[in-house]
Amino acid sequence: MKTVHFQAIFTAVFCLTLTSGGAAFYLGSQPTLSPAQNRLFDGANATWTMGTTTLIGLLASQSNDDDDEADRDEQ
């Protein structure tokens, strides 16, 4: 059950991160941006940064959980 929750959270964070990264890349490649597009770019860039950090944290916590389970199995 724990793995199902992890996969759902990981998939949601991954999709949002990928979407915001694509939007930031697209808007960043435009020659000029309107004020509204500039705000959207800032939000997408911030979401991309937070999402990337969250994905690394999720993968690290999953790795630690696997190590803890292996230690319990050895005892």
DOBASE-356394 format. One record per residue: x, z, y of N, C-alpha, C in turn. Coordinates in steps of 0.05 Angstrom, whole numbers. Layout:
% DOBASE-356394
+--------+--------+--------+--------+--------+--------+--------+--------+--------+
!    n_x !    n_z !    n_y !   ca_x !   ca_z !   ca_y !    c_x !    c_z !    c_y !
+--------+--------+--------+--------+--------+--------+--------+--------+--------+
!      X !      Z !      Y !      X !      Z !      Y !      X !      Z !      Y !
...
+--------+--------+--------+--------+--------+--------+--------+--------+--------+
END
This chain:
% DOBASE-356394
+--------+--------+--------+--------+--------+--------+--------+--------+--------+
!    n_x !    n_z !    n_y !   ca_x !   ca_z !   ca_y !    c_x !    c_z !    c_y !
+--------+--------+--------+--------+--------+--------+--------+--------+--------+
!     17 !      0 !    -24 !      0 !      0 !      0 !     17 !      0 !     25 !
!     40 !     14 !     24 !     57 !     16 !     47 !     69 !    -12 !     53 !
!     75 !    -28 !     33 !     86 !    -54 !     37 !     65 !    -73 !     50 !
!     40 !    -70 !     43 !     19 !    -87 !     55 !     17 !    -81 !     85 !
!     18 !    -56 !     93 !     17 !    -49 !    121 !     41 !    -59 !    135 !
!     65 !    -57 !    123 !     89 !    -67 !    136 !     88 !    -97 !    140 !
!     78 !   -111 !    120 !     77 !   -140 !    122 !     57 !   -149 !    143 !
!     35 !   -135 !    146 !     15 !   -142 !    167 !     27 !   -137 !    194 !
!     39 !   -114 !    198 !     51 !   -108 !    224 !     74 !   -127 !    230 !
!     91 !   -132 !    211 !    114 !   -150 !    215 !    104 !   -178 !    222 !
!     83 !   -188 !    208 !     73 !   -215 !    214 !     61 !   -216 !    242 !
!     46 !   -196 !    250 !     34 !   -196 !    277 !     55 !   -196 !    298 !
!     75 !   -178 !    295 !     96 !   -177 !    315 !    112 !   -203 !    316 !
!    118 !   -214 !    293 !    133 !   -239 !    291 !    118 !   -262 !    305 !
!     92 !   -264 !    300 !     76 !   -286 !    313 !     75 !   -282 !    343 !
!     70 !   -258 !    352 !     69 !   -254 !    381 !     96 !   -259 !    394 !
!    117 !   -251 !    381 !    144 !   -255 !    391 !    151 !   -285 !    393 !
!    145 !   -299 !    371 !    150 !   -327 !    371 !    134 !   -342 !    392 !
!    109 !   -335 !    395 !     92 !   -348 !    415 !    102 !   -343 !    443 !
!    109 !   -318 !    449 !    118 !   -311 !    476 !    146 !   -324 !    481 !
!    162 !   -325 !    460 !    188 !   -338 !    464 !    185 !   -368 !    469 !
!    167 !   -381 !    455 !    162 !   -409 !    460 !    151 !   -414 !    489 !
!    133 !   -397 !    498 !    122 !   -399 !    525 !    144 !   -395 !    545 !
!    161 !   -375 !    541 !    183 !   -370 !    560 !    203 !   -393 !    560 !
!    209 !   -404 !    537 !    227 !   -427 !    536 !    215 !   -451 !    550 !
!    189 !   -456 !    545 !    176 !   -479 !    558 !    176 !   -475 !    589 !
!    167 !   -452 !    598 !    165 !   -448 !    627 !    193 !   -447 !    639 !
!    213 !   -437 !    625 !    240 !   -436 !    635 !    252 !   -463 !    638 !
!    242 !   -483 !    623 !    254 !   -509 !    624 !    241 !   -527 !    646 !
!    220 !   -516 !    659 !    207 !   -531 !    680 !    224 !   -530 !    706 !
!    224 !   -552 !    722 !    241 !   -552 !    746 !    231 !   -533 !    767 !
!    205 !   -531 !    771 !    194 !   -511 !    791 !    170 !   -498 !    779 !
!    166 !   -473 !    787 !    143 !   -458 !    777 !    126 !   -448 !    801 !
!    101 !   -448 !    797 !     83 !   -436 !    817 !     85 !   -405 !    814 !
!     75 !   -390 !    834 !     77 !   -361 !    831 !     63 !   -350 !    806 !
!     40 !   -363 !    799 !     26 !   -354 !    774 !     43 !   -360 !    749 !
!     55 !   -384 !    749 !     72 !   -390 !    726 !     97 !   -372 !    725 !
!    107 !   -365 !    748 !    130 !   -347 !    749 !    123 !   -319 !    737 !
!     99 !   -309 !    744 !     90 !   -284 !    733 !     86 !   -286 !    702 !
!     75 !   -309 !    694 !     71 !   -313 !    665 !     98 !   -315 !    651 !
!    118 !   -328 !    663 !    144 !   -329 !    652 !    157 !   -302 !    649 !
!    154 !   -285 !    670 !    165 !   -258 !    669 !    152 !   -242 !    646 !
!    126 !   -244 !    643 !    112 !   -230 !    622 !    120 !   -239 !    594 !
!    122 !   -266 !    591 !    130 !   -277 !    565 !    158 !   -269 !    558 !
!    176 !   -270 !    578 !    203 !   -262 !    573 !    206 !   -232 !    566 !
!    190 !   -215 !    579 !    190 !   -187 !    572 !    179 !   -182 !    544 !
!    158 !   -197 !    537 !    146 !   -194 !    510 !    165 !   -204 !    489 !
!    179 !   -225 !    495 !    199 !   -236 !    476 !    221 !   -215 !    471 !
!    231 !   -203 !    492 !    252 !   -183 !    490 !    242 !   -158 !    474 !
!    219 !   -148 !    480 !    208 !   -125 !    466 !    202 !   -132 !    437 !
!    191 !   -156 !    432 !    185 !   -164 !    405 !    210 !   -167 !    388 !
!    231 !   -178 !    399 !    256 !   -181 !    384 !    267 !   -154 !    377 !
!    267 !   -135 !    396 !    276 !   -108 !    391 !    259 !    -94 !    369 !
!    233 !    -98 !    371 !    215 !    -86 !    351 !    219 !    -98 !    323 !
!    224 !   -124 !    321 !    229 !   -136 !    295 !    255 !   -124 !    283 !
!    275 !   -121 !    299 !    300 !   -109 !    288 !    295 !    -80 !    279 !
!    279 !    -65 !    295 !    273 !    -38 !    287 !    256 !    -37 !    261 !
!    237 !    -55 !    259 !    221 !    -56 !    234 !    238 !    -62 !    210 !
!    256 !    -81 !    213 !    273 !    -88 !    190 !    292 !    -66 !    183 !
!    302 !    -52 !    203 !    320 !    -29 !    198 !    305 !     -6 !    184 !
!    280 !     -1 !    193 !    265 !     21 !    181 !    258 !     14 !    152 !
!    252 !    -11 !    147 !    245 !    -20 !    119 !    270 !    -17 !    102 !
!    293 !    -23 !    112 !    318 !    -20 !     97 !    323 !      9 !     91 !
!    318 !     27 !    110 !    322 !     56 !    106 !    303 !     66 !     86 !
!    278 !     57 !     86 !    258 !     66 !     67 !    266 !     58 !     39 !
!    277 !     34 !     35 !    286 !     24 !      9 !    309 !     42 !     -1 !
!    327 !     49 !     17 !    349 !     67 !      9 !    339 !     94 !      1 !
!    320 !    105 !     15 !    309 !    131 !      9 !    295 !    131 !    -18 !
!    281 !    109 !    -24 !    267 !    107 !    -50 !    288 !    105 !    -73 !
!    309 !     91 !    -68 !    330 !     88 !    -89 !    344 !    115 !    -94 !
!    348 !    131 !    -73 !    360 !    157 !    -76 !    341 !    176 !    -92 !
!    315 !    174 !    -87 !    296 !    191 !   -102 !    295 !    182 !   -131 !
!    297 !    157 !   -137 !    296 !    147 !   -164 !    321 !    157 !   -180 !
!    344 !    159 !   -167 !    368 !    168 !   -180 !    367 !    197 !   -188 !
!    352 !    213 !   -173 !    351 !    242 !   -179 !    333 !    247 !   -201 !
+--------+--------+--------+--------+--------+--------+--------+--------+--------+
END
